[in-house]
Amino acid sequence: MPGWRTLGVMSSAPIVVHRPSPSGGRRVTARRTGRDEILGLAHSDHDRVVFLVAAGVIDPEQVLDDPH
């Protein structure tokens, strides 16, 4: 799976970090086999890195700063 991050609610990107929820966390989803799979609720960059690693992203820390 390519290492892409897109902010927003609707996207065809494989991995999406959504807008903050009322609790302050951000839902992280991955598009797999035509469906969105929820990876978890991230409260920090560390959480996002953990979810990206689990999704198979190579060099997840660099992906966090990628605007695409």
C-alpha positions as CSV (number, residue, x, y, z in Angstrom):
1,M,0.0,0.0,0.0
2,P,1.5,3.4,-0.9
3,G,2.3,5.7,1.9
4,W,-0.2,8.6,1.4
5,R,-1.9,10.8,4.0
6,T,-4.8,13.1,3.1
7,L,-6.6,15.4,5.5
8,G,-10.4,15.6,5.1
9,V,-13.4,13.4,5.2
10,M,-13.9,12.3,1.6
11,S,-10.8,11.0,-0.2
12,S,-9.8,8.2,-2.5
13,A,-6.4,8.1,-0.8
14,P,-5.5,4.7,0.7
15,I,-4.9,6.3,4.1
16,V,-6.9,9.2,5.5
17,V,-6.4,11.1,8.8
18,H,-9.8,12.7,9.4
19,R,-10.7,15.9,11.1
20,P,-10.5,16.0,14.9
21,S,-13.4,14.4,16.7
22,P,-15.2,16.1,19.7
23,S,-12.8,14.1,22.0
24,G,-9.8,15.6,20.2
25,G,-8.6,12.4,18.5
26,R,-8.5,11.9,14.7
27,R,-9.9,8.8,13.1
28,V,-7.4,7.1,10.8
29,T,-8.8,4.9,8.0
30,A,-7.2,2.8,5.2
31,R,-8.9,1.9,1.9
32,R,-8.5,-1.9,1.5
33,T,-10.3,-4.1,-1.0
34,G,-12.7,-1.3,-1.9
35,R,-13.8,-0.6,1.8
36,D,-12.6,1.9,4.4
37,E,-11.1,0.1,7.4
38,I,-10.8,2.0,10.7
39,L,-7.2,1.7,12.0
40,G,-7.9,3.6,15.2
41,L,-8.3,7.0,16.9
42,A,-5.0,8.9,17.0
43,H,-4.4,11.5,19.7
44,S,-0.8,12.2,18.7
45,D,1.7,11.9,15.8
46,H,3.0,8.8,17.6
47,D,-0.4,7.2,17.4
48,R,-0.6,8.0,13.7
49,V,2.9,6.5,13.1
50,V,1.8,3.3,14.9
51,F,-1.3,3.0,12.7
52,L,0.7,3.7,9.5
53,V,3.3,1.0,10.4
54,A,0.4,-1.4,11.0
55,A,-1.0,-0.5,7.5
56,G,2.4,-1.4,6.0
57,V,3.7,2.1,5.2
58,I,7.4,2.4,4.8
59,D,9.0,5.4,6.6
60,P,5.7,6.5,8.3
61,E,7.3,9.5,10.0
62,Q,8.2,11.1,6.6
63,V,4.6,10.4,5.4
64,L,3.2,12.6,8.2
65,D,4.7,15.7,6.6
66,D,3.6,14.7,3.0
67,P,0.8,17.0,1.9
68,H,-0.5,14.4,-0.6
